[in-house]
Amino acid sequence: MMSRRQFREAIDRDAQDLRTLADAVAASSDHLRIGTDLLAGLALCGNDFRDQERQLDAAAWALRRAWLTLAHRPADTTPKSPCAGQIAHVATGDEIDFGYERALDASLLEGRGDSYVQPVRGWSRDLVVCRSGQAALAGLLRVAVGRWGRSQPMTVAHAGAYFETISLLDSYPDRILRRVPTRQGESADLVIAEPVWCNGQFGVLAALPRPRHALLLDITMVGPAHDLAPYLASSPLVVAYSSGLKLEQAGLELANVGLVRILSCDGQGAEIAADLRHIRGLTGSGLTLDELSALSAPWFMDRAYADRYTRAIFDNNRALARAIGTSSPLFEERCHPALLAGPTGQAEAPFCALSLREPSAERYRRLEALVEREAERRGLLLVEGGSFGFRGHRFELIEPEQGPTFLRVALGWRDGHSRQGICDLFAELAATPSFEALERVGTSARKARAKR
């Protein structure tokens, strides 16, 4: 149980982090001086920690607005096809020279790959930036078909559950791309794997088929620090791709971006990177000037900052999972991969997925309403909203067209008052002996308050 002193320290830590981001912006730009006065008007004192957390969220979005206001200026004054010699400058002052925006050179960001992508002895490493994680995968599939699927259908094994990956693979006719089972001992031209996936409940990657040409890893959920070394024995070409929107932008969602890390021990990595950049320009799946300028923010693809930020998110969600436990009479046990695989350092997730043991649409809606009501009653800042990886905490009832319904609770970067309270709330819910008993959650506290 955290003390008020620890709650205060969490507030101060969040405020200092925002000041650091603001100072980094000021140091990298001649046009914007946010500086350390970003939080000067905030009343971060007393014991109303939820109000202080709200103020910190407001300050974070104010920083985002200020940066994006500056970042979007170059595109406001630059045509999509500039005249010869017309140079654009992104928000950090770097020059960008291009003929057509759809073929925009992203080397400004890709040059950060030397410090961002983990080095592996004996392996080359390349980084390619696309407009989204899905654009990255779509481009990689086009490159793979062009290289290995010209004479016969390319076989693909998909170990995972992400619905958009499944839909993208299904969009190819069988004469071009043929799905095969993911059984161990089998082989496929291309293996696409998600180290951790969620389809109502979590799964963790186990044994894989043998890739004849390449292993593609979707590391969006497990974060940029995910160790790629264990996969290198399976293929001379390992490509780790991700959406860089979720966990790698300090929770501020500056722009959609897909990051492709290419590791090769046989010399073909540079060719794959060149092919992917070519496809990116042909299909317009690269960054726009607006997006490139926004992502020139100094904290994007900063290795040390990304590791600190994601570590806090994973630690918070792991704490929530442990508070829920594996023996709840209300929830299924697979709410987080740490409860499946143990503390291996690889079984990470930026949220918990709560599946009822006795599900129904009506019961899930009652659970959603109860969480909202109890968060308000307990003075917790838990916002209803989608996605994950933010500075604060969110929850959302997920009702997919295909697959089971579940409640996603995504704890963010911030610890302290609300983080502790959310863990306490769900520990209490998890210990509830039956769904019918949920309505009594908080009753004793309300009666005690009424007596006072």
Secondary structure, 3 states (H helix, E strand, C coil): CCCHHHHHHHHHHHHHHHHHHHHHHHHHCCCCCCHHHHHCCCCCCCCCHHHHHHHHHHHHHHHHHHHHHHHCHHHHHCCCCCCCCCCEECCCCCEECCCCHHHCCCHHHHCCHHHHCCCCCCCEEEEEEECCHHHHHHHHHHHHHHHHCCCCCEEEEEECCCHHHHHHHHCCCCCCEEECCCCCCCEEEEEEECCEEECCCEEECCCCCEEEEEEEEECCCCCCCCCCHHHHHHCCEEEEEEECCCCCCCCCCCCCCEEEEEEECCCCHHHHHHHHHHHHHHHCCCCCHHHHHHCCCCCCCCHHHHHHHHHHHHHHHHHHHHHHCCCCCCECCCCCCHHHHCCCCCCCCCCEEECECCCCHHHHHHHHHHHHHHHHHCCCCEEECCCCCCCCEEEEEECCCCCCCEEEEECCCCCCHHHHHHHHHHHHHHCCCCHHHHHHCCHHHHHHHHHC
